[in-house]
Amino acid sequence: MTGPLGWLLTAQLDVAGSPVLVREIVGNGFGLLSALFGLRRLVWAWPVGMVGNALLLTVFLGGVFATPQAHDLYGQAGRQVFFFAVSCYGWWRWSRTRRAGGPDAAAVTPRWATGRERLGLLAAAVVGTAVAYPALAALGSWGPLPDAWILVGSLLATYGMARGWVEFWLLWIAVDAVGVPLLLAGGFYPSAVMYLGYGLFCAWGLVSWWRASRTAGQRPDPVPPTYLEAVA
């Protein structure tokens, strides 16, 4: 394959004596930009993130796309596919909220999840990781247990972002805490650095959404119209 796309699929850089794919750097750049848009509650967070998902899918299937690391992280690769699907839902949900709120409205109003929603997240995290681990191990994924949590935790975080739950930042921090050592051990250095930086960014996002949720909770409810006003 020739042209810009062919160059993007094959170009490498030498970093500290190790080859690094340009598309891994670019894909993570799109991921970070998506997170920034998400922090600001902009609908663009979703399509930008989807471009990064497509690029990183090719990075983590080393046996298929002949990456320098030659490791197949099926959990990391699979989550890009699921990200794309969940992002379609998030894009639709945020766009609908944005249209309903008017030109100056945010695409989502942050709030803390209810107790029932948190239990649902916990149950999904435990069951999902328990199911994903043997599946990834059978596929030959490198580091199947941490890879399983990264897959499940990332999906839950993305879904939580679509719903506007403040907790999604905490889920991302938990994913990053596992992802950094795994990626460093596998030689995916740009992704490991991105995860580390993203963990710090998530702490900032958590504070920002927490404050926004408090502001939203302090807004007075609109005064209901009187009967005559409603009729008029």
Residue, then its C-alpha position, 0 to 999 in steps of 0.5 A: m500500500t502506497g500514499p499517506l495511508g501506506w506510510l502511516l501503517t509502516a512508518q516507525l521512529d527509533v526511540a532509545g534504540s527501540p522501534v516505535l510505530v508512528r500510528e501508535i503515537v498518532g492513535n494515542g494522540f487522538g485518544l488524548l484529544s478525545a479525553l480533552f473534549g470529554l473533559r469539556r463535555l463536547v460531542w467531538a470527544w466521540p468521533v475523535g476517539m473513534v479515529g484513535n480506536a481504529l489506529l490502535l486496533t492495528v497496533f495491538l494485533g502485532g501478529v496480524f499487522a507485523t508490529p515491532q513488538a510482535h505481541d498480540l494483546y487481544g484485550q487491548a485490540g478487542r476494546q478498540v472494537f467495543f470502544f467504537a460501538v459504545s462511542c456510537y451510543g455516546w455520540w448519539r446520546w450526547s448529540r441528542t442532549r446537546r440539541a435539546g439543550g440549545p446552542d449554549a448547552a453542554a452535551v452532558t450534565p455530570r452526576w454521581a451514579t446512584g447506589r444501584e448503578r454503582l452495584g451494577l458497575l461492580a457486578a459488571a466489572v467482576v463478571g466481565t473480568a472473570v469471563a474475559y480472562p479465560a477467553l483471552a488466555a485461550l486466544g493467547s493474549w499476552g498478560p491475559l489477566p491484566d488485559a482482561w481488566i483493561l478491556v472490561g474496565s475501559l468499556l465500563a468507563t466509556y459507558g459511564m462517560a456516555r451516561g455522564w457518571v462522575e465515576f467514569w474517571l475513577l474507572w479510567i484511573a484504575v485501568d491506567a494503574v494496571g495498563v502502565p506496567l503491562l504496556l511497559a513490559g510488552g514494549f508499547y512505550p508510547s501507549a505506556v507513556m500515554y496511559l501514565g499521562y492519562g492517569l494524571f489527566c483523569a485526576w483533573g477530569l474527576v475534579s472538574w466533573w465533580r465540581a460541575s455535578r455540584t453546580a448542577g445539583q445547586r441549581p434551583d428547580p424551575v418554578p412550575p407554571t400556574y394553571l392559567e399560565a399553562v392554559a395560556 
